Amino acid sequence: MLRDPESGILEVNPADLAALEALRTFEPEIYVLVAQNKVALTTERSSPGDRRSHQTVQQEETAKQLVSELVQLASEANREQVRTLLGTLFPQILWITRDSAHNYNYIPHREALMTLQVCNEAIFDRYFQMAIHARDISHSEWKRLLEATGSRDAFAAHLRDLKERDLLDVALGRLTVWADKIPLENAVPFLTALLDVGDEFPAIPAAPGFPFWGQELQARALLQRYFRQEVPVYESENDENRSSRRTRLAHPFTDAIKATSGCFFPIYLLHYEERDPEKPDEDRFLLNESDALALREEGLRIVRRAAADGSLLALKARMLFVFACWRDWAGDEAKQWLDSVLSMGAGVAAFLRHCVHDGYESVGEESNEFRAIDLRTVGSYLPFLEVEERIGELDVAALSQAERQAIEMFLTALTRWREGRLSPQQMRELPDPQAEASPPDSEDSSVGPGNEA
């Protein structure tokens, strides 16, 4: 049941499977209780030197009670074998089964994932469901995905398929663990495919003030690990080795940037290569500063192409991020493009749609999702009165539902602004409604990468 019919690959660790089957056969009550307690059995204990929160202490007490119950359920003849077996299957509870309050066992998460051990929370369920969960990816598919990294088209197609199955976040997270299994000679097709698909990364609601809404954070973490695969995890490099490694990797990076059909993700990567003069060079950068600056012209070419063919407007909320980078890098030409877009009535509707954002707000102990329009962002590009006038000239019925909703949200927010019913902070950030003052010129706006939300 756990062997892929096409490849013949076993989707679990055979030793762990045999051990659990022994429990199921000889101690079925224990087997059922193990299946019901994934969190307690797979959560790693904090190091004795760490500050432990109340929640951490509670988790440890729960694990102790669970192990005690599991052992007591065993028949007397099997009790010690059960204790040993549980500690072997789940190193996270070894400190309990060995009855040593000071024992701390490091769990090699990466190795457990790659060898499909039951102690890894991502693998645990398949041992008891005898199938691959809908929110999991089989080992045989992982092998096909890794093999596809040598082909731009094949890897991009696989990523798009995972996105349609709502598994892209799982794939990117798992690929980060497996990054050193992707050959460096596959760098160009692998990176180009990621850049191609980046415009399609799903959006997820962000925390207040958090500027990005999708898998781009995961994808960049994947690239950081991939381009550092020659460096052991948790180890740093000296300046000379780091610079040399980045120089070697600049060539495939440049080839991928030049070849990609994407817009947002390559601009996102180039933006995060920009250095802060007050901070030293950091390991988080993918490229040497000189190579990153040289690639900026390629970034501008990508943005200009997207502006010309209309795909820049299709980026929705991410359009404002790309535009802000364009404005920082090229100045007037970005503003001229936006002015031309906003000069068309339908362009105002599309622009307002890009100013709508999703987020979460806390109400007591609950967190509620919300959707709103950011008047500050709108006002940084056009005066409110001018936006209102252009809306009046539109055939609203001919617009898309998303554009009609954006217009409705803008007009509602505008009324609340005029009546002084926005939050005190929002009212301070916006023009005085009594004076109907014009907003500051967009060149001086605070809207830019990192604070447009």
N, C-alpha and C positions, 0 to 999 in steps of 0.2 A: 504493500500500500504506500510505502514511503520511498519507492524507487521510481525515478522518472522513466516512463515507458519508452521514450525515444532514445535517450542517451544512456540509460541504465545507471545513472548516478543516484546514489543513496542520499536522501535529503536530510539525514540526521547522522550523528556519530554512532557507529555500530556498537562500541563499548557501552556508551550511555544507554542506548536502546536496550541492550541485553540486560543491563542492571535494572532498568525500570520494569522490564518484562518479568524479571525475577520477583520484584516487589508485587507486581500485579498478580502473579501466580500464587505466591506464598503468603503475602500480606496485603490482600486487596483493599482493606480499609485504609491502610497507610498510603497506598497508591492513589486512591480517590482524594485523600486529604492533601497530598502533594500537588495534585493537579489543580486544586482549588486555591493554592497559596503561592502563586508566582511571585508576587511583590516581596513577600517576606523571605522567600528563598533565594531570590536573585538580586536583592539590594545589597550593595557592598557596605560593610561596616566602616564607619569613619575611623581614621587613624587615632590611636589613644592620645596623641599630642594635639589633635584638633579641638577647637571649641565646639561643643556639642549643643545643638538647640534642643528645646523641649520635644520637638517632633522627632529628632534623631533618637533621643533617649526612648521615646515611646515605640519607635520602630524596632529598636534593639530588644525591648521588653517583649514585644509581640513575637519576635523571632525566637526568643528563649522559650516562651510559653508554647509556641508551635512545635519546636523540636522536642520539648519535654512530652507533649501530647503524642507526637509521632512515635517516639521510642516506647512510651507506655502502652501504646496500642499493639505493639509487636508481641507475638507469643514469647514466653520466657526464653525458650531455646534460641530464638532468633534475635533477641534484643540487642546484643552487642554488635552483631553483624549489621543490623539495621542502622545503628548509630554510625558505624564506620562507613557504610554505604552512602548514607545521606551526606556526611562530611566530604566524601570523595566526589559525589555528583555535584554538590553545591559548595565550593570552597568559601562562598560568602558566609556560611554558618559553621565553618571549621572551628572557629574560636569557641563555639558553643559545644559541638560534639566532642572536642578535646577537653572541655571543661577548664578553659584557661582564659580568665578575664582579660589578660594582657596580650593574648595572642592576636596578631593582626596579619591577615593573609592577603597579599596583593592579588587581585583578580586580573589576569591578562585579558582584558575585554576583547582586544583585537584577535588574539589567538583563539579565544573561545568562539568568536563569531566565525572565524575562518575554518575552524575544525567542527563547527556545527554542534557545540556542546549544549546540553540542556540548561546549564547555568547562565547562558546568555539570554536576557529577557526577550530578544527578538526571535530566538529559535525555540524557546520553551514550549509554546502552544502546540507546535506541530507534533511533538512527541505524544500528546494526549488526544489530539483531534485526528491523528493518523492522516493528515492532509495539510496542504499549504494554505494558511489563512489568506483571505481576500486582501488583507493589508500587508502581505508578506510577498517576497520574491523568491522563487525556488533557486536552489543551488545550480541546477542545470541552466536556468535562465541567466544567472550571474556569469556563468562561463561563456555563454553566447554574447552577453553584453560586453564582457572584457575583450573577447575576440573581435567584436565589432569596432573597437576603438581604432583599429587600423584603417578604417574606411569612413570618411566624412559622411557620406550619404547613409550608410548602414547604421552608424552610431546615432546620427540625428533622427533617423526613422525610429530607432529603438527608444530614444528619449521621448519622442512625441507619442509613441504608443504607451509608454509608462505614464505620461501626463494625462492621457485620455482615461487611463485606469486609476487616476488619482494616486499614483505611486511614485511620482517624481521626487518628492521629499525623501521617501525611503531610499530611493536609488542613489541620490546625491550623497546622503549621509553614509550609506554603506560603501559607496565608491571612495569616499574619503578614507575609510579604514583600509580599503584595498588599493590605495593609490600606487603603491610600489609594485603592484602587479600589472600596471599599465606600462608597457615598454616606452622608454623615452624616445625611441625612434618613431613612435606613433603620435608624438606631440602635435604635429601640424594638423592631421585629420581630427584628432581628439579635441583639440582646442577650437578648431574652426567649427566643428559641429556644435560645441557648447555655445559659441558666439552666435551661430545661426539660430539656435532654438531659444536663446536668451530673451528675445522679444516676446516669446509666448509663455514665459514663466508665469504660473498662476499667481494671482494676487491674493493675499491673505490680510485680514484686518490688522493694523499696526497698533502698538501701544502709543499713547499720547506723545507727540513730539518725535516719534520714530519715523525716519524718512523713507523707508523702503518696505515693500509689501509682498515679497515673494521669495523665490528660491535663489535669487542672485547672491544672497549672503552665503548659502550653502555651497553654491557653485564656486564662489571665490575661495572659500575655505578648502574645497577640493583641490583647486589649482595651487593654493599655497602648499598643501601637503604633497601634491604631485611634483611640483618644481623643486621641492626640498627632499625628494625621496632618497637622495644620496646622503642626507644628513640624518643620523639616528633621531628618533622621536625624543623630544624633551632636551635635546642637546643644541647648543648654539655654535655658530661658526666664528672664526676670527675674520676680521675685515677683508683680508686678502683672499681667503677661500670663498667667502660670500660673493665678493665682486667677480671672481673668476667664474663661479658657477652661474651667476646671473648673465654674464657676458655670453656664455655658451647657449643659454636658453633664450637670449634676445632674438636670435635668428628664427627659430620656429614661431615665437610669439609674433614677430613682425610679419612672417608669411601668413599666419592665420588672420591677423588684423586686416591685411591687404585682401585676403580672399573672401572674408565673410560677407554674407548678405544681410547680417543683423545690424542693428543700430544701437539699441539701449545697452546691452551687456558690454560690448567693447568700449563704449563711452564710460560706463560705470567703472570698468577695470582701470582705464587710463586716469580717470578722476582720482581713484584711490592710490595711484602711484605718485600723486603730487606731494612734495615734501613740505613740512613745516620747518622754516629756518631756525626756529627756536628749539627743535627737537632733533636728536641724533638719528642717524639711519637706523631703521628697525628691521628685524627679521621678517615682519609681515609683508614687506614690499616684494614684488615679484621680479622687478627689473632694477638695474642701476639707474640713477637719476638721469644721466645723459641719454640713455636709450629710451626712457619714458618720455623725455622732452622731444626727442627726435620723432617719436610716434604720434605726437600731437597733431601733426599735419595730416597723418592718415585718419585720425579721429575727426578732424574737420572735414575731410573728404567724405567720410561716412555720413556725417550730419547734413552736409550740403546735398548729398544724393537723396537722403531721406526727406529733406525739405522739398526738393524738386519733384519727387514722385508721389508725395502725399503720405508716405508711411510714417513720417514724424508725427503728424496729427493723430494717427491711429494708435499711438503709444499710450493714449489716455493720460492718467496721472503721471506716468513716467516721462511724458513729453516735457513737463515743466523742468524736470531734472536735467534732461538733455539740453533743453533750451538754455538753462542757466550755465551749463558748461560751455556751450557755444558762445554765449555772451561773454563769459570770462576769458575765453581763448581768442575771440575774434571781434568783440565789441559791436560796432554799428551794424554789421551785416546781419547779425542775429535779430537786432531790434527792427531793422527794416523788413525782414521776413515776417516777424510777428505783426507788425503794423499792416502789412499787406493782407495777412490772414484776417485780422480784426476789422479791416475796412469792408469786408463782405459781411452781410447780415448773418448768413449761415455760419460764417467763421466765428462769430460771437457765441452762437449756440454751442458749437463744438468746443470752444475755449472754456466756457462755463462748465461743460461736462468734465473737462480735465481738472477743474478746481474742486470737484466733489471728491471727498475721501471717506473711507471707512475707518472705524476705530472702536475702541472699547472705553467704557466709563464704569467706574466702580460705584456701586450703590450698596452701602453696607458691606456684607460679605460676598455679594454677588457682583458679577461683571457682565454688563450688557453691551451688545454690539449696537453701533449707531452709524448713521450716514449723515454727513453735513457738507456744506459748502464753506470754503474759507474766504471770507470777505477781504481779508488782508491781502491774500494772493491776488484776488480780482483787482483790488484797488492799486496794487503795485504796477499793473499794466495799463489799466484804463480807469478814468474817473467813473464813479458809480452812475452819475447822471447820464453820461454818454452811453454806458452799457444799457441803461434803462430805455433810452431813446431808440437805440438800435433794436432792442427786443420789440418795441412797439411797431417797428417797420417789418417784422417777420411774419410769415405765414406759419404760425406755430403748429397748426394741424399737419403741415407737411414734414415736420421734423421727426426724428426718431424718438422713441419713448424715453430713452436715456437723456436726450437733449431737452425734451419737454420737462422731465423731472428736475433737471439741473436749473432750468429757467424758473420753475416754481419755487425751488429751494432758494435761489438767489433773491427773488422778489419777496419771499417771506422773511428772509434774513435782513433784507433792505428795510422792510417795514419795522422790524424789531430794532434795527439800528437807529432809525429816525425817531422812534418812540423811547429810545434809551433803555430797551429791555434786554440787551445783550449783557454778558458778564462784565463786571468792572474792568477786568484786564482787557477784554475785547474792545470795550469802549475807549480805553486809553490808547490802544494800538491803532484805532481808526480815526479818520478825520472827524472834526466836530460836526455833528449832524445839523446843528443850527446854522452854521456858516456854509454848509454844503461845500467845504473846501476841496480843492483838487488834490488828489494823492500825489506823493512825491514821484519824481521821474523814475522810471524803472531802472535807469543806470545806477541810482543811489539806493535801490530797494534792498531790503534785507532778505528778499526771497532768493534762494540759491540752493545749490546742492547741500542737503543735510538739514534744511529748516523750512521746506515748503509745506510740510504737513500742517 
